[in-house]
Structure formats: C-alpha cells, structure tokens
Amino acid sequence: MSGIHSKLIMTALGCVAALAFLAAGCGGSSDDPSRPAPSAAEFPSAKGKTIESLLRDSGAKPTKLVIAPAAAGFELGANRYPFGVFTVGNEQVDDADVALYFAKDSSSPVQGPLPAEVASLETKPAYRAQGSEGPEEATTVYVAPKVNFDRDGPWLAIAMLKGPNGLEASRVPSPVVGQFPRIPEIGEKAPRIHTPTAADVGGDLAKIDTRIPPDQMHAVDFADVVGRKPTVVVFATPALCQSRVCGPVVDVVQQVADKYGDQADFIHMEVYNDNDANKGPRPQMTAFGLETEPWTFLIDKDGIVRDRIEGAYGVSELEQAMKKILPG
C-alpha cells in the first residue's frame, strides 16, 4: 500500500480511529440541520489561559461524543476548520453547540472560543446519488470559519460543547500546519493536468466515475479549459470514500454545476487508478499534491486558484465561493 493511500484512509470524518478512544454518547436531528454558530459568549474565555488551565478552570466534563476533524491541509493564515460530531455508535449528531480552541503548545496562549456553524450537505432530490441518504453518508458538517495559524507544525486543539448538564470537553487530534506544501495555495496557478472525459472512455462513465449514477462533470479536459474559463474541479471518490462525505460533496457540486454551467466548467476527478484503491492514487491527485479527499478547487479564467475547500460543504458555501471566480 502506498504512503499516499495510507494517508487517504485517515481522511476527514473517518471516525473509526477516533472511536477507539472515545466513549458512547447521544445526539439528535432536525428537519433542517443547518444552524448558525452559537455566540462565543456562551463558552469560556481563553484570555490568559493555556489549554490545560482552560480545561481545568472551565469545569467541563469529558464529552461522550466523538469530534472528528474533517481536514488536514492547513496553511499559515486564516483557515476553514470543518469537523463532524458522532456518537460512539457512528451516528451523526447535527444539533450540538460546539466551540474550538487552539494553541501552539502547552504553554502558549489559547485562540478561542471559535464557535462552529452547522451546514447541511443536502441537495435537491434530483441530485442525490444512490446511497447519498444512507446511514453511512454524512449529512452535516460543522465549520469554524476563521482559525488563524501563524506557525507551521502541530498545534493543540480542544472542543467545548454545551451538554444537557453543563459544559463538556474533548481533546481534538492535533492539526498539523504546512504538512502538505505541494497543494496549490490561493493565488497560485493551478497545475495543468489532463482529466479523462466521457469521450475518452467511449461514454462508459463507470470507468472514470464511481458515483451511481455517474455525474455529468466529465465533458471537458481540465487541460483544455484551465486559463480560458472559470473552472471548478472536485477530487472525490463517492464509492470508495474513506470520509463519508465524497458522495454528498459530488452531489452538491453537480447541483451548483447545473446552475452555473454556462459561466464555468465543472470537472469531477476520481481519486484511484482504475477506481481501485489498491492501485494507488491517480497522477492527477499527485500533481495537485493531494493526500486526502475530497478537495475542491475554484480557478479563475486566468488559471489562478481563488479558493480551495477540503472536506465537506453545502450548496450555499459553494455558491458563495463561486463569486470569487465569476465576473462581477
């Protein structure tokens, strides 16, 4: 098994590892799981605190819920930090009030609280692939939108939750800033890669798309359109995804593609050679420096990356990001 494949197994919302050391819990759901972030005032202040003193002085009890980070490609500056909340039984919780805290090390000041909003991954029925509503697929993602990292390397992180009997807390796996330096950053030119098209496979889209049914984002080769027209490319493998969000993300992109398809090209690029995880990542993944999935890049008509999103997001977030590559 290749090194990159080993890392792909541990990508966003892959709760299995986290479940090994967290205890059971419970959560609920609602008809519309999308919710704005709670107020920062509802969580303990981090002023003058370290991570350990914050945990001690807050009086928070260990949570019974699993906090599963949904990204790994962090860079210096402001970062979007997505994550999932699950029970030990691997059931998704979409109604938690959560704030995150970060620190460079055990003696450094703490950044936070950073309350997270809850975004729904739901699409219109016409855009839902087979299995998109199954119990194995994620339906929401929590997002802390502005986490500022000013140093490369590992950071400490904890989550505070408003539980039924008061504050609860959980240590969060350490984010590592700058560990994937080859991923194109915002403001850089996108690598010129060839992406397989429907014509290349004689219309047999199952060869280049694991979604059922295949999506319609295989009409053009990325190399032919990048630098000529705004382009959105999503790297994801709906049937082989380790993170439970690839299928819903591709559904989201397809819905947005049908709305903006006359203004931008949309391309879905699968992750594994011959759609076989044992054969390792496709060369297009390697060219973009990707070692996790899914990833979405929004590229303007000059071939410059204007936004990049790792992990899950909803229709509204992608539509908002489209403004960065479309003419005003």
Buried (B, 14 or more C-beta within 10 A) or exposed (E): EEEBBEBBBBBBBBBEEBBEEBEEBEBEEEEEBBBEBBEBEBBBBBEEBBBBEBBEEBEBEEBBBBBBBBBBBBBEEEBBBBBBBBBBEBBBBBEBBBBBBBBBEEEBEBBBBBBBBBBBBBBEEEBBBEBBBEEEBBBBBBBBBEBEBEEBEBBBBBBBBBBEEEBBBBBBBEBBBEBBEEBBEBEEEBBEBEBBBBEBBEEEBEBBBBBEEBBBBBEBBBEBBBBEBBBBBBBBBBBBBBBBBBBBBBBBBBBBBBEBBEEBBBBBBBBBBEBEBEEBBBEBBBBBBBBBBBBBBBBBBEBBBBBBBBBBBBBEBBBEBBEBBBEE
